[in-house]
Every structure is written in structure tokens, then in C-alpha cells.
Amino acid sequence: MRRLLTLALTIAALAGGLVGLMSLAAHGDTVCGQTDPATGECLIWIEVPGNPGDPGEPGDDGPKDTGSGAACYWDGTDQGITKPPPGPVPCSSQFGYWSNGYRCYIQLLDPQPAAGDPSWQGHEPDDGAVYQCYQPQTDLLVLVWSADPPPDSGTGPTPREVAQLAIADMRLTAINIGIAPKAEDGSVGIVGMPVWMWVANPNEHTWGPITASASAGGVSVTATAQVHKVTWDMGDGNQVTCTTAGTPYEAAYGNKKSPDCGHVYITSSSSESDQKFTVTATSDWVIDWEGAGQTGTIRLNGLVREAQIAIGEAQVLVQ
């Protein structure tokens, strides 16, 4: 059973416990240095503590900054304490995100204590906030007041928001349109004849897959994106949904229909003011992300490319 320690119960407690804990905030945000290869979970390392101090006293199990910046470590001698066992633990838990500054899982206390509660340390509720700080190495849940949000207190970016940063780094773009008949002057398709559509020269930015990572506020996320489908608006009131990149047309195919992404016009574009149909291809991306012990999926569409093709009536010669 974890123990709840509310610091700032007395002046002595403030001097011994809270001030010592608050001074740790200068060490900066968490950097997760390892990923579990089986789960993709971001990990930190916590070693079994030394001799815990009494509430309000720092004890000799205090955190020591390794200076490596690569992971979070609890340094101390083995006193027969086996909970938690030494080894990697998630960078986030039900108690919040791991903070190197406070050496605990920290998050905003919800609901906040009533005005006048000792955890406010004499401050008013509109002056800063109270946070819960769970120390797995001592099984203590400590309440701390801070004028500003502590690093990784849950008031910073969420893993999903960090995933958005990774997506921005991918530089995803609309596909390059491949279509037959060609979208160029002098090329005219025929009503009733197959039209082929495909992704021209696909790459990781236009089709995927592409993977990128991002870190912010002590949260690291890796995301992988792939086009799920392309919706082709053919300009004649019809839409075609293709879940593949399509097959590029070759002259050897003759009048065959595309095996995976095609259309047949039943009217000509001659009635259009510009004598062409505007074909619009909209990409629908699916991005799977994982980090800080969480996973998720983000859908992204609205990446659009246009082309114009002419479709005419077949000319019948009468003698």
C-alpha cells in the first residue's frame, strides 16, 4: 500500500522535505534511453533505493543525477528492498510521466485541494497548483506545490501531440497523378473506353511507408505512416476509391480495363466550359504511433492533387 505524504505540514517539513524535493527541479526533463523491443514501450531504469528517510526528511536514498542525459537512474545500495525490483520501468504510468527533476511520476492533482489546505503552502488556489508525485522507489505519493507546471507533469504535450510533431517531420504530400489518357494538351480519351489511374513515381512522402520520431516535454514517440486509400473524383459526378497505388498504363494493355484502379466515362467533356474533366486525387493516410507506454492511430486526409483530361465522342465515318 503506497503511503501518502503531504509536505508542508509544518515549517520543519517544508525545510526538510519540500525544499529538498523542489530543488531537484533544476535537473530538467526526462529523456527515455531505452525501448522495449517486444512492446515498443519507452523505458527508464530505477534501481532499488538505499535507506528511506522519514517523512519530511530527505534520507540517504536521495536521487543522484548521473549526468548522462540518456536515462533516469536511482542510485543507492541494496538494502533488501525488492519492490520495485531493479530494471526498466515505463516512462509513464497511472501516476503520470516520469520527471527527472522530481525523480517521480508526476501529474496535476485532480481535483485540486480546497483553499487553505496545507499542500498549498500558504498560497491561494489561483497561484500555481498542487501536483502529486509518486516515488516508486519508496512507494510514497507526495503532494507538492509549484508556481509553474513541473516538467512532465501532464500539463505539457501528450504522446499524441508529440506524434503530430513526428508527422510534421515526415513532410507528407499529395500523390503525383498518373492517368491515361494523359493529362496534357492533344491527348483525348474516348467515351466508353477505360481510363487508368495510378500513383506516379511513389515514394515514402507520397505513398509510404515512412517512419519518424519526435520528442517533447520528456515524451518520445515514433510514428509510421502509410496511404490507406486514394479517392479519385473523376469530375463527372463519380468517385473511385483505390486501396492500391494502381497500375501504370502501358500501350501493350490496349483497351483492357485497369486491374485495380480505373474508370469509364459515359459522357464527353465537350459540354464542360473548358472542354476537360478535372480529376482530383485525395490521399487518406493512416499513421500508427507509439511512445510513453501508449499507442494510437491518426488519420490524415486532405492532401489533394488535380489533373485535367479531355474525353470525346468516337467519330463514326459514314460513306
Number of C-alpha atoms within 10 A of each C-alpha: 5 11 13 15 19 21 26 24 16 12 13 13 17 18 15 18 23 24 16 17 22 16 11 17 16 11 16 17 21 26 24 23 16 18 18 13 8 6 11 18 22 25 24 22 17 20 20 24 26 20 17 15 14 9 17 23 17 17 14 13 18 18 20 13 17 12 10 10 15 13 19 29 21 20 17 16 14 13 11 10 15 12 13 15 14 16 12 17 20 20 29 23 15 9 20 19 27 34 28 25 22 28 26 24 24 29 24 22 17 9 7 14 15 11 13 12 16 17 23 25 19 12 17 13 15 8 12 14 21 24 23 23 27 28 19 20 22 20 14 18 20 22 22 26 25 15 11 10 17 24 24 29 24 20 12 15 16 19 26 21 15 24 32 19 19 22 24 12 13 19 11 20 15 20 25 19 19 20 22 18 19 19 21 11 9 8 12 18 22 20 18 16 17 19 23 24 27 26 21 17 13 14 13 16 17 22 27 18 15 19 18 17 20 20 18 19 21 24 28 25 28 22 26 20 25 19 25 19 18 28 16 24 18 21 16 15 6 11 15 14 15 18 13 15 21 20 18 16 19 9 6 7 9 9 10 12 16 18 9 15 21 20 18 16 19 14 14 20 24 14 11 12 8 11 15 20 22 18 20 19 26 19 24 20 23 19 21 17 26 22 29 25 22 17 17 13 15 15 12 16 15 12 16 17 16 17 18 19 23 24 24 19 15 12 7 6 5 4 3
